[in-house]
Amino acid sequence: MKRWLYYPLILLALLFAADKLLLLTGKPSAGAVEGSGIQLTETARIRLDNEASFVAKKRGTLTGCGSACRTVLVFGSSRSERFNLLKQEASITEFLAAKERDQILETQFLVYAQVGAQMVVYYHAVDRLWRQNLIPDAIVFELGPELLELEHRNNHGKSEFIFSDEYDYDYYRLLEKFGKKSVSEEARARLIFAGYALKPRPELLISDYRARPQNERPQYSILEKYIRGYKDYLDSDLTGKLRDERIGQFLSMYEGNYKIFAVDPLMDESLRRIVKLARDKNVPMLLYKPFVHEELNRVLDKTPYAPAVEKYAIDLPGGSVKFHFAKQDDYKCKFWSDASHYSTRCTPEIMHHLLRQLNFFR
């Protein structure tokens, strides 16, 4: 055989080796503040900023979070994303007593909840924290249907939420083993050859991201205290066309999308792994079925989501892990953005109520 026939094979082998060697050159990313800064997906930025906040708090360098400050991780769908304004709302809320308000303000909340994110992304976040021995004092985890569904009709199953911004062998093996066909094939390709993609990916340079610890005492401006940046309504105000837009359309959407609801095996495995991580470290964890408008709740109770979440309520609690069915009647705040989303102004009362289920406040 002609010797030159070996050259393409030798070149391919060298490229493969270089690809793997590049994966070993990154610096630890938790709390990284050095480097020129790079573009990352929103999911990666949230994760790294939260890690940096946790590291700063652990070192005692985080303003507004002293030695008695405890850390709560918050996961969920777009409903839980509203907890990003928890501190601003808590400072002016009318739905908590002064002591309850202070308990919220004196706690560090790391909110991972994101529109479109999926359960497996949250497992990756918790696993990363555990590897760095960043163990929280509690976890509050919303089990909305959007985080569990196989077809991801509401969130469209966008791969940018699933695939990491850095090369993580164990995480990609999880995606390959439990993911549906498209996810599994993508994970397998990245495991075989990390540089295969046509467009450059930032995963080899993630340590250059300038993670930003959050402000633990954020405040609304004087104007924002009286004119919120969001629209919300009392149920009694939702009439006519407004009720159709904020309630009726959501009833139709959820009824149509979740007639054939099924739990994604990848999301199921991810949830069970998160629960195991919490239980193994004896971290108090509250899994809860979120409350939605009573009309939407009646719709969801007729879908396969209802028995699926009820099964989790039986299977998952034990040790430090509890399950809670949140109900609209539990809260004084009755403001809504739409049938699926309570108002952001309700978040202090909701969070305080959820943490009380764990006896978090001594």
Salt bridges, closest charged atoms under 4 A:
ASP19 OD2 - LYS20 NZ 3.86
GLU34 OE1 - LYS27 NZ 3.76
GLU51 OE2 - ARG128 NE 2.68
GLU89 OE1 - ARG228 NH1 2.97
ASP127 OD2 - ARG131 NH2 2.70
ASP137 OD2 - LYS57 NZ 3.96
GLU142 OE2 - ARG79 NH1 2.76
GLU146 OE2 - ARG79 NH2 2.73
GLU166 OE1 - ARG47 NH2 2.85
GLU166 OE2 - ARG128 NH1 2.18
ASP168 OD2 - HIS124 NE2 3.13
ASP168 OD2 - ARG131 NH2 3.13
GLU176 OE1 - ARG173 NE 3.52
GLU176 OE2 - ARG188 NE 3.04
GLU185 OE2 - LYS181 NZ 2.69
GLU186 OE2 - ARG190 NE 2.94
GLU203 OE1 - ARG190 NH1 3.91
GLU203 OE2 - ARG201 NH2 2.09
GLU216 OE1 - LYS87 NZ 2.96
ASP232 OD2 - ARG345 NE 2.62
ASP235 OD1 - ARG243 NH1 3.44
ASP235 OD1 - HIS293 NE2 2.72
ASP264 OD2 - HIS152 NE2 3.51
ASP268 OD2 - ARG272 NE 3.16
GLU269 OE2 - ARG273 NE 2.80
ASP280 OD2 - LYS276 NZ 2.71
GLU295 OE2 - ARG243 NH2 2.48
ASP301 OD1 - LYS289 NZ 3.00
ASP315 OD2 - ARG272 NH2 3.84
ASP315 OD2 - LYS311 NZ 2.57
ASP330 OD2 - HIS353 NE2 3.67
ASP338 OD1 - HIS341 ND1 2.78
